[in-house]
Amino acid sequence: MGSRWPGMRGLTPEQLLTAASPHRLVYVEAFPGSGKTTVSQQRFGLHRFARTTDHRAVVAVSFTRSATEEIRSRVLRQWGPSALAWPHRIITLDTVLNDLLTHLLRSGVLQWPGGHEKLEVLDTWRTHFPTIRTTAKPALRLMGTQVSTTYLAGPTPDNHIKPADFATAIHEGRCTHENVREVLDAALRIDRIRAHVTTYFAMTIRSLLVDEVYDANDLDVEIIRIAAEAGLAVTLVGDPWQALYAFRGARPQSVRRLIELLAFERRELQTSFRWQDSTAQTSLARRLRRRERVVLPAGAARDVQVVLARRWKTLWDGSPHVLPLAVKQPSGPFQEAVCTLLLNELTQSSFGLPAAFISDARSTLGIEEAETFEGLRPDLETALQRLASQDDVGEVWTALTESVVAKTHFEPSESQKRTPRKALGNLRLRLEDAHERLVPGLTCHQAKGREWDRVGVRLEESDAAVLRKGLDPADEAHRSLYVALTRARARSLAV
C-alpha cells in the first residue's frame, strides 16, 4: 500500500479508516488538532487515482482562500502535480458557484444584462466603487430566466454602491460573489433549472470534498444536496464546535439536517495531536466539550506568542504590548485603507507578517502595481516615525494622505480625509512599546485552523461569565471562545 498510496502508513487507524471509507456519502467530524487536513488530502488523492477510466473531476472545496490553499499545497506535496491535472481542482466554493453560473449563461438557461456569458466577479463593490450611506441595497433577481437589478430595503443604513454605478457594472458583466449567490438562489428554486444543474454535476464531477462544511449557508447546503442526489461521492469535513461564520449566513443546523436526511456515514477524528504533550490543554479541551465550568489561569502578553479575542476592538482596548493585525475603528473606507497600510508597515517590521485585509486596502486605493506600493513605503515609515516622536496626529495624517492621493490618484471626499484620531492614537501607543517585544493580536476567526505553543485569550466580561457556566455549541459567541481556547499546544492564559 505504501508505494501506491503515498503517506498512508503514517496515518493512525482512526485516520486510515476515515480516509479510506468505501461509503459514497461520508461525514467526518474532526476535533481540533486531529489531522483533518491530513485525512482530507488523503481522501482526495484516493478518489483522484482510484478510477483512472472515469475522467470526471475530483473536486475539493473550502470557504476561504487560505483554507483552500492549505489543502492544495498538502495534496501537491503528498500526491504530486498530476493530482491536480485538469479537470481535478481544489478551489473555493465561490469558484464552483461562479463556474455554475457561467455554465447556465453559456447554455442559454439564464440571460445576463448585455448578453454576457462570462462575468468579472469581485469580492466586494466597496473596493472598486465609491459608496453611499443608504438603506437601499442593490441586488439581483430573476424575471423568468432574465437576470435583472433590484433594490432591497435594509433595516438600517449601510455603505452601498451607487445605483447608477451598480446598473452600469452589471450591464458590463461585473458583479460580486454575493450577486452570483443571489442569482443561483433564485434559479435553483425553478425545477427545470435545478434538474439541469443536477445533470451538469453528474456529467462533470465524480467526487466532491467539502472542508469546514459548517461554514456553509443555505445555498451552499443546497448545492451539496444536489451533488449528493446527482450520484457524486460526497465527503463533508467539519466540527460544529468551530462554526464561526453566522455573520456570513452560515447555518450549522442546515448542515446537520442534510447529514441526517441523506444518511451520511459518520466518522469521528477524536485524537488530538495538538495537545499530546500537554495534560493541561487536553483537560481544558475535554471540559469545554463537555460544557463544564472553566476558569483560565491569568497571564500577561509577554508570556504568550499570540493574543486572541472575539473582536478586534477588544484587542485594541487591551495591553499596548499587543499589536492587532487589523484596524477596524475608522468609519470610512479611505481611512481604513490608509490606516491598514500604516499598520502593515508596523506588523511587517515587528513580526514579518502582513496586516489582515492588506489586499482589500490596496484594492480600495487602486494600488495594483508593486512599484506603487513600494513607492508609498517611505511615506508610511515617515508617518510611523512622526507618530513615535509625538508629532501632531492631524499633521501626520494630512501629510500621509497627501502622499497617498498623489501616488495612487485616489480621490477621497473631504469627509473621508478626516483624521482617524483613535486609530492613530492606538498605533502611537504600540510604537511607544515597540522597544519591547510586541505580540500579535488576532480574532478567533483569523486564528481558526492555526496553533501556537502558548496562547493568550483576551476575555470580555461576558466571555468569562460564559466560561464559568459552560459553553453551548449552539451559540456562535461560545463557539468563538472554544476556537480561541483550543489553539494552544501547551497552555492557554487569560491576558
N, C-alpha and C positions, 0 to 999 in steps of 0.2 A: 504493500500500500504506500510506503514511504516514497518510492520512486515515481509513482503515478500521481499521487495526491500530495503536493508539497506541504510540509509542515503539519500533517495530520498527527504524526507521532508525538508532537509537543502538546496536544490537547489533553485536558482532563477527561475522564469518562463522561462527566456531565456535559462538557462542551462537545465531545465527539458525537454523542448520541443526538444532540440537538442539531449540530451542523449537518449530519448525515441522515436526518429523519426522512423516511421514504414518503411521508404523507404529502399530499398536494397542498393542503392548507395548513400552515403551521404558525402558531403564535408563540413567541419567545418572550417571557417576562424576565428581564435582566436586572439584577440588583446592581448597585454601584460597584465598580471595580471588578465585575465578574467576567470580563472578557467578551463583552457584547460585540465590539468591533471585530475581534478575532473570529468569533463564530460567524458573523455576517460575511466577512471576507472569504471564509472557507466555504460557506454555503453558496455564495455567489460563484466561486470557482468550480465547485462540484456541479452546479447546474450548467455553467458555461461549457464545460468539457464533457459532460455526461452523454450528450446526444448530438454527435457531430453531423448526423444526417438531417437534423432539424435546424434550418437556417434562420428561424425566427430569433428575435433578440432576447437576451437575458439582461434585465434592467434592474438596477438598484437605485433607490431614490432616498433623499432626506430633505429636510425643510430649510436648511441653511447652507450657504456655500462652504463654510468652514467644515461642517459635518460631512458634507459630500466629498470634499477634498481629502479628508482624513481616510474615508473608506477607499477612495480611488487610489491614493498613494499606497495603502496597505495591500490592496489587490495587485497593483503593479509590482510591488516588491515581492509578494508571495507567489504570484502566478505568471508574471512576465507580461510584456506588452501585448502578446496575442490575446490575452484575456479580454482586452478592450478593443479588439479589432471590430470594425463596423459589421453588424449593427449593435453590438453589445455596448452598453453605456452605464455609467454611474453619474447621475445628474440630480438636480433639484426637482422636486415635484412640480414647481412652477414651469420648468422647461418641458416636462411632459404635457402640461396644460397648454403651453404655447404651441407645441407641435400638434396637439389635437385640434386646436382652433385653426391653425394653418391648414390642416387636412380638410376640415369642414368647409373652409373658404375655397380651397382649390377644387374640392369635389362639387362645388355649387350647392352644397346643403345649406350654407349660410351665405349672406351677402353683406359686405362691409361698405360703408360710405366711400364713394370714389372708386369702387370696384377693386379695392386692394385684396390681394391673396396672400401677401407676405407683410407682416407688421414689424415695426420697430417697437419693442416692448421696454419701457422704462421702469426703474424701481419705484420712483415717485415723480409726481409733477413738480414738486417744490424745488427740486434741484435743477430744473431746466426752465421753469417759467415763473414770473412774479405771481404772488398770491394776493388775495384779498380776504378780509375777515367777513365771513357771511355764514348764514345757516343753510344756504342752498348749496348742496354738494353735487357737483357734476357726476353723472353716472351713465352707463349704457344699458339698453334694454332691447328686447326683440319685438318687432312688429311683424308678426308672421315669421318669416325667416330673414328679415332685413334688420341689421343692426342699426340702432338709432340712438341719439343722445337724449338725455332727460336730466331732471334735477330732483334730488331728494331733500326734503326738509329735515334738517337735524334739530335736536332739542336745544343745542347751544351753538353759538358762532364758533367757527374754526377757520383755519387758513386753507383756502381752496384756490385752484387755478381759475383765472378769469373766464367767464362764459365764452367770450369771443376767441380766446386762445384755445380753449378746450375744443370748440367746434372746428377750428382750423386744424388743430393737431389730429383729431380723429379723422377728418377728411383727407389728411395727408398720410394716413396709415400709421399714426403714432398713438400709443396708449400705454397704460400701466398694467402691471400684473393684476392689480385689483380689477381693472376693466375686463381683462381676459376672463377672470373668475365670474364677473357679473354676467357676461355673455354665455359662458358654459353652464352656469347655474340655471339660467332660463332655458337654454337649449335642451338640457337633459331632462327637463320636465315634459318634453314632447316625445311621445312614444316612438315615432318614426326615427327621430334623430338619435334617441337612446339606443335603438336597435342597430343603427348604422355604426355608432361608437363601439358597441359590443362586437360587431363583426370586424371592425378595424383592429381592435385589441387582439382578437383571436387570430387574425391573419399575420400580425406583425410582432407579437411578443409571446414567448412561451413561459417565461418566469419573471416575476416581479417581487423584489425585496424592498420593503418599506422600513427604513430606520426611524427611530424616535416616533413611532406611529401615534403616540398620544398627543403630538403636536398638530394632528390633523383636525381640520374643521369639517363641517357637514359636507361641503363639496368634495373635499379630499376623501372622506369616508365613502361617498357615493362612487367616486372613481375606483376606489379599491373594490367596492362591491361589484361593480360592472366587470372589472378584471377577473374577479373570482368566478362570477357567473358565466364569463366567456371561456372558462376552462383553463385559465392560466394557473401555473403553480404560484401561489402567493405566500410569502413569508413576512410576517409582521413582527417587528422587534421594538420593545419599549418597556417602560416602567411607569405605572400610573402614579407612583410617588414622585416622579420627576417631570410631570407635565406642567409647563410654565407659560404657555402662550395663549391663555384665555383672552388676553387683550387683542390678539390677532384672530380670534374666533375659534381657537382650538376647543374641541368638545370631547373630553375623555370619555364621557358617558356614551357618546355615539360610537366610539371605538369598541367599548365593552359590549354594547348591544350587537354590533356587527360580528364580533368574535363568537358570541353565543348563538346568533341567528344562523350563521353558516357553519357552525360546529367545527371551528378550527381546533386542530390538535394542539394542546397546551404543553409547553416545555418551560422549565424554570432554570435559570442560572443563578444559584444562590451563593455559591462560594466566592467570596470577595478576596482578590489578591492584593487589594489596596491596603488592607489593614492586617495582613497576616503576621506582621511583626509588632502590632500594637494591640494589646488587650484592652486598653482604654478606648480606642476608636471602635474596636469590634463590639464592645459592650455598649457604647453610645449608639451605634447604628441599630443594634438589636432593640434597645429600649425605645428608640424613636419609632421603629417599625411596629412595635407592639403598643404604641400610643401611651407609653409610660411617662411619668414625670421626669424632667431633665433640668438640671442646673449646671451651666457651663462654668468651669474654673476661670477665674479672671486672669488677664494678662495685659501686656502693653504691645503697641505696634512694633517696637524693636525686637519683640520676642518671636515674631512670625515672618513668613515670607510673602504673605498677601493678606489683605483685609477685604472681607466680603460683606455686603449688605443688600437688602431688598431694593433700595432706591439710591440713586446717585446722590441725592440731596443729603441723605443720612451720612454718606461718606465725607462729603464736603464740610458738613457741620461737625465732624468729629476731630480727631487729632490732626494737627498740621504736619505730623510726620507721615500721614497717609496722603498719597497723591492719586486721586481717582483718575481713571483713563478716559473720562468723558466729561464735557462741560454741558450742563443742561439748564443752567439758570437764565441765560439770555433769552429774551422773548422773541426776537426776530431772527430769520434765517441767516441774514448777513452777519449779525453779531455772533451768532452761534458758530458760523463757519470760520470767522476770523479768530475767535477765541479757541476753536479747535486746532487751527494751525499753530497758534501760540502754545497751546498745551502740548501739541505733538513735538515741538522742539524740546520741551522740558522732559517729556517721557522718553524720548529717544536718548537724550544725554544722561538721564538718570537710570534707565532700565534697558536701553536698547530696544524699546518696544514702541510701536506706533500708537497714537491715541485712537480710541474707539471712534468710529464714524469719520475717520480722516478722508475716506473715499467720498462720503457724502459731502463733506466740506469742500473738497476740490470740485465736485460736480456743481455745487451751488454757485461757486465763484467762477466756474468755467475754466478751471485750471486743468487742461488736458495734456499739455506738453510738460515733460520732465524739466525742461530748461526754465519754464516759467516758475515752476515750483522751487527749483534750486535758486532762482534769482530772487525769490522772496525771503530765503532763509537768513541772509544778513540783516534784513529789516526785523525779522522775528527775534533774532538773537539780540539785537539792539534794544528792542522793546522789553525783553526779559531783563536785560542788564539795567535798564532805566527803572523798571519796577523794583528790582532788588535794591537800587540806590535811592529809593523813596522819592523819585520824581513824581510830579503831579500826575495822577491817574488819567485825568482828562487830556492832558497834553500828550502823554504817551499814546493814548488811543487815537487821537487826531492824527498824529504823525504816522502811526502804523496804518490806519485806514486810507490815508492819502497814498501811501506806497502801494497798498493792495489794489486800490482803484486804478492807479496809473499803470500797474503791471498786468492786471487781469482785464481791464476795460469793463469791469462790472459796475453798473450804475445804481447804487443803493439810494433809496429815498432818504430825505432828511431825518425821518423818524428812525430809520434803520441805522443811521450813523450815531445815534445816542450812545453815550459811554455806558457799557455794562459794568458798573462800579462793583457790584457784588462779586461777579465772576473774576474781575481783575484783582480785587482785594483778596479773594481766596488763593489766587496764584501767588500773590505777593507773600502771603503767609508761608506758603510752601518754599518759596525762594529764600526766605529768611532762615528756614531749617535745612536748606539744601547742603550745608556743610556737614550735616549728619546724614545717616542713611535714611532716605525716603523709602516708603513701602508702597507698592502699587495697590490701588483700590479698585475692585470690580463689583458689579452687581451679580446676583445669583444667576441671572440669565447669561451674562458673559462668562461665568465660571463653569457653567454646565458642561460636563464631559471632561473637565480638566482636574488635575490633582497636584498637591504640594505636600511637603513634609509637615509643616506647621501652618495652620490657617487661623487667622483672627476673624471673628464674626462681630460686626457692629450691630448690636441688637437695639431696636426701638423698645419703648416700654411695653407696647402691645406684644412684641415678639417674646420678651421674657415671660410675660403672663401666660402666653400660649404654651410655652415650653413647660411651665410649671403644671399645666393641666394635662398635657399630652397632645400630640399632633393629630389632626384629622386629614387624611389624604383627599377628602372631598373639597377642601378649601385651598385655593391656589397660594395664598399667603403662607399657609402651613407647608405646602409642597416646596415653596421657595426656601424656607428655613431648612427643610430636610436636605435639599441640594447643597446649601451652604455648609451644613454640618457633616456632610459625608465626602468633602473634598480632601480632607487631610489624611495623609498616610500614618502620621504619628500622633498628632494632637490638635484638637480644636479648642480655641480660647475665646472668651468674651473680651473684647477690647473697647 
